[in-house]
Amino acid sequence: MVLVLANYLIGLREGLEAALVVGILVAYVRKIGRRDVLFRLWIGVGLAVLVALSVGAILTFGAYGLSFEAQEALGGSLSIVATGFVTWMVFWMLRTSQNLKGTLQSDIDRALIGAGWGLVLVAFLAVGREGIETALFIWAAVQATGETTLPLLGAALGILSAVVLGYLIYRGLVRINLARFFAWSGGFLILVAAGVLSYGVHDLQEAGILPGLGSLAFDVSAIVPPDSWYGTLLKGTVNFSPATTWLELTVWLLYFVPTMTLFIRAVLRGQKSKKKASAPAPAVAHTAHS
């Protein structure tokens, strides 16, 4: 159940981002009277979903047949790549969400020049980013816990909920504070990414690429048994390992502390800019001249 909930939240966050993007694209195309290109937009969305599923399948089944060391080396390397990609996406969305609608509409205007097939690329890139990010996170959860069904079930339910919620927002039936949603969920993703990075380092240690596998910073397996419900929860959400090496802990701290600090500063800076933009202009006193 805890694995379902953790991956449900990931699926909800990523799915809602994609649903909002698609909603903005569809609404703008309808607004400018170009319903004739809607089919091309959906082609781009479909291709993005197909690529995300392909990435997930390759990550999940591509390592079969390899030696243990090769599997660990591949898994560790991909975990590090996933951390970098997700971190970039979190900060990209935080920056872009301030004017996401305007950015996407400008992309559509450029794509509709000529035959308008560029709209396929616009939709593909906009949705594909979220799809690949979701695939990387779910793969990391599968790697960390050894479970396949529960992470996939949780992510699928989260994406389904996101589609429904995105449609309700598109129809104007539901309103949520998107800035707050992306801020809180972005912080959660950074915490998850730190665990993915640490887990990747552990894989590389097991592969013999990095040293220090037997040098433990702490071992709380007696307090947090890996097979307990709370041990499973910590492993499934933030990749917490009860037996953590010094290198894993060091890498986790070196990533999490500065990244979260920069993220919080960016959120606060965005809130400050938004307050300034919405503040009423000061009244100008007019002096009468005789």
N, C-alpha and C positions, 0 to 999 in steps of 0.2 A: 504493500500500500504506500509506503514512504517513497519508494522508487517511482511509483506512478505519479505521486504528488509533485516530486521534484522535477520530473521531466514534463509534467503538465504545465508547470510555471514557465519552463523554457519554451515549450511549444506555444503557449499563450503569448508570451512576449514577442517571439520572432514572427509568429503567425499574424499577430495584430499589426505589427509594422508592415508586413507584406499586404495585409488587407486594406490598411489605410492608404498605402501607395496606390494599389489598384483602384480603390474608390476615387481617389483624386484624379487619376488618369481617365477613368470612365466618365466622371462628372464633367471634366473639362472638355473632352472630346464631344460629349453631347451638347455642352453649352455653346461651342463654336459651330454647331451644326454639321459635324463630320461623323455622323453615325456610320457612314460607309467604311470607315477605317477601324471600327470596333473589332472586326474579325482579326485584323492584324495585331491589334493589342492583345487579344486572347491567345493568338499564336505565340507571342513573346512570353506570356505568362505560362503557357503549357510547356514551352521549351525549358523555362527556368525550373519548373517543377521536375521535369524529366532529368535535367542535369543534377539537381539536388539528390534525387533518388539514386542516380547512377553513382554519384560521389559516395553516398552512404553505403551502397552495395559494394563498391570497390574497397572502401575502408574496412568493411565487415568481413568480406570473403576473400580479399586479395592476398592476405597473408597465409592462407591455408597452403600446406605443403612445404612451407619454409621451416628451417631449423628454429629451435627455441631462441637462440641468440639473435637470429635474423628477425624473428617476429618482434622481439623486445626492442631491437634497434629501430625497426620500422615504426613500431607503436610509439616509442619515445620521441622520434623525430617528428612524427605527425602531430603529437601532442604539443610540441613546441610551436609548430607551424599554426596549429589551431589557436593557441593562446595569442600569438601575434595577430592573426586575422580577426579574432573576436575583439581584441583590444582596440584595433583600428576601427572596427564597426561601431563599437560603443561610443567612441569619441566622434566619429563621423555623424552618427545619428543625433548625438547631443548638439553638435554644431548645426547640422542641416535642419533639424526639426524646428528651429526658430523661423525658417522660411521654406519649409518643405514644399508647400503648395506652390509657391512662386518658382522654385527651382524646377519642379516637375513640369509645370506649365511652359516654362521657357524651353525645356528639352523637347516637349511636344511640338511647339511652334517650329523649332528647327527641323524636327523629324518629318513634319508634314510638307516640307518644301519638295516639290517634284511629285513622284508617285506616292510618297508617304510610307514606303516600306521601312524607313528608319524607325517607325513607331514600334516595330517588332523588337529592335535592339533596345529601345528605351524601356519597354516593359520587361524584357529579358534581364537587363542589368539591374533594374530596380527591385525585381522580385528575386532574382538569382542570388543576390547578396545575402538575403535573409534565409533562403533555402539552404545554401552551402553552410552558413553559420549554424543552422539547426542540425544539419547532418553531422557536422564536426562535434557538436556538443553531445548529441545522442550517442555517437560512436564512442566518445570519451566515457560516457556513463556505462556503456556496455563493456568497455575494456576494464573499467575500474571494478565493477561489481560481478562480472561474469554472467550477468543476466541479459537476455535479449528481449523476451516478450514484454516484461513490465516497463522498461524504458520506452519501447516503441509504442506501447499502449498509452502510456502517460502523454507522450509527445503528440500522438494522433488525437487524443481527446482535447489537448490544449489547442492544437491547430484548428480543430473543428469548432471549439468555443470561440476562437479568434475570428473565424470566418463569419459566424453568426453575429458576434459583437460588431465586427467591421461593417456588416450589412446594416445593422440597426443604426450605427453612427452615420452611414451613408444616407440612410432614409431620414435622418434627423430625429429618430425615436429615442436615441440615447446620447447623452453628452458626458464625457469624462475629461478630467484634467490631464491632457496628454503629456504636458511638460513634467508634471509630477510623476506620472506613470513611468516615463522613460528615465527619469532621474533615479527612482527607487529600483527599477528593474535593471538599469545600467550598473548601479552599485552591486547588485546581486550577481550580475554576470561577471564583474571583475573578481569577486570573491570565488566564483566557480572557476574562472580562468586561472586564478592562482593555484587552485588545487589541481587543475589539469596540467599545468606546467610542472608542479612538484611531482605529480605522478609520472610525467614524461621523463623527468630526471631519474626517477627510480627505475624505470624501464631501461634507460641507458646504462645505469649501474648494473642491472642484472645481465645486460648484454656484454658487460666487460669493457664498455667504451669509456665510462666515467668511473672514478675510484670511490672508495668510501662506503661500500655496500654494508659492511659489518660495523661501521662506526655510527652508533645510534645516539641521537640527541636526547630521545626519551622513548620509553616503551610503557604505554598505559593500557596494554591489552587486558590486564586483570581488571581494570576499572571500566574500560570501554571494549568489551569483547567484540571482535569483528562480526560475529554471527548474531549479535543482539539487535533488537529493533532500532535502538539509538545508534549503534555502531553502523548498521546498514544505512540509516538516515544520513549520518555524517559522511559516509563513503559515497552515497548516491548523489548527494547535493554538492558538497564542497571537496570531494575526493580526500577526506581526512583519513590518514593512516595512523592507527594506534602505535605502530613501531616506525618512527620517522628518523631517517639518517640526518647527520649534520648538514650534508650538502643539500638535501631536500628542503630542510628548514631554512637554510641560508637563501636559497633561490626563491622560496616562497616569500620571505620577508623582503628581499631585494626587489621583487616584482610588486607585491601587494601594497607596501607602504607608500612608495612614490607614486604608483599608478592611482591608488585611491585618493591620495592627497591632490594630485592634479585634477582628478575627476570632480572631487568636491569643490575645488576652487573654480572649475569651469562651470559647474552648476550654479554656484553662488554668483559668479560674474554674469551669467545669463539672466538670473533672476533680477539682479541689480539693473541690467540694461533694459529689461522689460518694464521695470517700475519707472525708470526714467522716461521711456518712450510713451508710457500711458499717463504720466503725470501732466496735469493741466498747465498750459503755458502761463507764466506769471503776467499779471495785469500790468499794462504800461500806462503810467500816469501821463495825462495830457495837460500841459500848462497853457492856459489862455493868455494870449498876448493882446494888450489893448492898443 
